[in-house]
Amino acid sequence: MNTHNTQSTQPLDYDFDAKHIWHPYTSMTQPLPTYGVIAAKDRQLTLEDGRVLIDGTSSWWSCVHGYGHPDILQAMEQQLHQLSHVMFGGITHSPAIELSKKLISMTSDNLTKVFLADSGSIAVEVALKMALQYWQGRQQSQKQQILTVKNGYHGDTFAAMSVCDPQGGMHTMFGNSVTQQRFAPAPQTPFNAPLLDNDLLSIRQIMKQEHHTIAALIIEPIMQGAGGMRFYSAEYLAGLRTLCDEFNILLILDEIATGFGRTGKLFAYEHANIEADILCLGKALTGGYISLAATLCSDEVALGISDSPAGVFMHGPTFMGNPLACAAANASLSLIATNQWQAQVNAIEVQLKKELSDAIHYDNVKDVRILGAVGVLEMTSTLNTAQLQQQFIELGVWIRPFSNIIYIMPAYNITASELTQLTTAMKHVAANITKTSNERTFISHG
Ligand SMILES: *Cc1c(COP(=O)(O)O)cnc(C)c1O
């Protein structure tokens, strides 16, 4: 066991870290504080100074079964010794086959083809490329625009950036290097509210006029995540499916944040009873143990791509189908298949409603939103992430606000008392926000 622990006996070199290592969405000249983590188990992070924090973020929404889960560890250890990686060109292996079978059987019936990618952003790139190549194969290569809604977030690579919210995203920073896509207003009808006429009308108008040039519509189903933690109407989502069919536009659903139970359904599109033509998965796919993503598509999309001039789908990352990552995903999906997540997520939702709802009466709180295992306090002004982060740590929790949002997305197996610690801390911090800051904030899950 000693060999495992030797590293943690060395004090962390925070000075080196601040001077040389990029962290997400940070500056090298004015680095934000970082906290050294030396271990993680269940829902707890252990800091180098010995403090133990209840994790409210499940490591950017991915670690749904908690840290150090014996099933996932065992599957990965076994796989590591058997075959940790091999190229996927001309080679296949059982972890990839098993995973693809699982993904095809758990998603909607029409999705039959799986592309295994290395991160969520790449799964989105793959989805967009699939849509463009599909229309080439259908002799409609003028269909090259991607339609999306404002407030979206789909990743940080260039094509993914092009469909992120144009204001909060990174469009202005990179100017003409970012492809100009077509943006409709963000859906305004909240989840479970009667559909507002304007929501679908604005989309219909764009599609009616521009369907000849629109290849696909991409959207995060039900929950817009990093773009503001907004939950919108399932009826709206169902309406998008109908409109896409009417105007011959592919529907790409980005379930990278919502997939695998987070919103109370296994996939968020199930709230609307629809099927995507192309589906992006990531984040919780491996239970948060290692990077992996997947893009699924229908037979029709795959056939169209085969009819395109290239005749093949033009993508193939070095670490495609990484066996170690597939093994982690297989173990995580086996845990999902026991269906315990359903009772767990329901219980989290009930408890969040009970414990967070009264925060709506706080001066600084603009809205309280809860759906599945997601609890959100939208504040009236932009928050100072670094300052609030420190307050949360003093309260024994890891919660990382962004923009004007304080939220939690915990592991599904969080205990009731751990969850109470998180909600108590959220309310305490929200009630005591004194000064706001002009800190730059971008749309990101940062
Ligand atoms: C996080 C996220 C992505 C990007 O995934 P990465 O693994 O960070 O590249 C894309 N879409 C959605 C909806 C996300 O939440």
The ligand as a Gaussian input file, in Angstrom:
#p B3LYP/6-31G(d) Opt

LIG

0 1
 C      -19.503000      19.441000     -20.659000
 C      -20.312000      19.499000     -21.885000
 C      -19.724000      19.373000     -23.167000
 C      -18.244000      19.265000     -23.370000
 O      -17.698000      18.090000     -22.856000
 P      -16.115000      18.018000     -22.564000
 O      -15.892000      16.600000     -22.129000
 O      -15.832000      19.025000     -21.474000
 O      -15.413000      18.349000     -23.823000
 C      -20.567000      19.399000     -24.260000
 N      -21.896000      19.534000     -24.122000
 C      -22.483000      19.647000     -22.915000
 C      -23.969000      19.776000     -22.832000
 C      -21.718000      19.660000     -21.752000
 O      -22.296000      19.817000     -20.563000

